[in-house]
Amino acid sequence: MKMDTKVVIVGTGVAGLFCALHLPRDWPVLLITKSDLESSDSFLAQGGICMLPDESDYDSYFEDTMRAGHYENRPESVELMIRSSQSVIHTLEEFGVDFTKKDGRFFFTREGAHSRPRILFHQDITGQEITSKLLAEAERRPNLTLMEYTTMTDLLVENGACAGILARDAAGEELVIRADFTVLATGGIGGRYTHSTNYPHLTGDGVDAAARHGIRLEHLDYVQFHPTTLYSTRPGRRFLISESVRGEGALLYNHKMERFVDELLPRDKVTAAIRQEMEKEGTSFVWLSMERIPKETILSHFPHIYERCLEEGYDATKECIPVVPAQHYFMGGIWVDQNSQTSMERLYAIGETSCNGVHGANRLASNSLLESIVFARQAANAIRASR
């Protein structure tokens, strides 16, 4: 079957949705997703989304991001993300996103490697709150068509430029989707790992398609492991214990109940320390204790983490929970410029499948949602300007 549209977006996480919502309302836009609309990693993000609170924090926010990325970040991309943070947060509020406030003002929390609180949140389901509100807005727009269980199989390339995609729908029918502009928002690569916090259907389809056509890729070896996921012997996706828990005072212990690391170090350093401790002790996990966090804070800020731990037999308000590192985030991917343009004409990449240089070699906590949204808007603006 052949289909024609102005823009085709592969992926319906925050990046794909935010891009679609910033395209002209009189343009036909098709969004496809490999699974159902809610099975994107954007829905799973717990901790929050960063925002520059005020100008006094700019230098420290910039330095925190660069330091976490081992100074392999593109400084111009980091600056663009931070400078854009307040405007995109206000746009999210206009779409109905509800961030926790105190006395009518944003209430910021802190996570590892942040020098001060600058993270907005909605309980411990910030990603679900943002993505669900963007999805609701997208479903209200008559120019946007969303197709579930539709898998991109390749790019459609003509005369060296992207002319759309090839895909397969839920019934197995082959689709030829022609578009003036194509946006890849296919997410991460966690489905390639045995232990990951990602959905298993996220297998790097965008990167694979780009590689087949000689499109520039960057830092494919930059893969981040989250230090604290709930330990389980059962197969499947690992449940993440948000870094915000450690930001609020949770501590890590070995099996002798000894602390062995500064819990607020960047993720790669905490992960390395946990792995070293596990190897030294010959154990499969370490312990995370929330004893320093007031019970009311656990129940109000981390209700879903608390409930999931209970399901596994652990009361986080009374006892330690077992945690282990797992694959979490892909910092590399399809190289893009500041407008999310790839090395191929009429092809853009956004979100985790892209590499715009914000994260460097190691992502700073809660920069992922912000980076995805900022550069999704950049892509939409560039596409609008190209018509």
Beta strands, then each sheet from edge to edge (+ up, - down):
strand 1: 2-10
strand 2: 29-32
strand 3: 49-50
strand 4: 101-102
strand 5: 105-106
strand 6: 119-120
strand 7: 144-147
strand 8: 151-158
strand 9: 161-168
strand 10: 174-184
strand 11: 217-218
strand 12: 223-230
strand 13: 251-253
strand 14: 286-289
strand 15: 321-330
strand 16: 333-335
strand 17: 347-349
strand 18: 354-355
sheet 1: 7+ 2+ 1+ 10+ 9- 8+
sheet 2: 7+ 2+ 1+ 10+ 17+
sheet 3: 3+ 6-
sheet 4: 4+ 5-
sheet 5: 11+ 16- 18-
sheet 6: 12+ 15- 14+ 13-
end
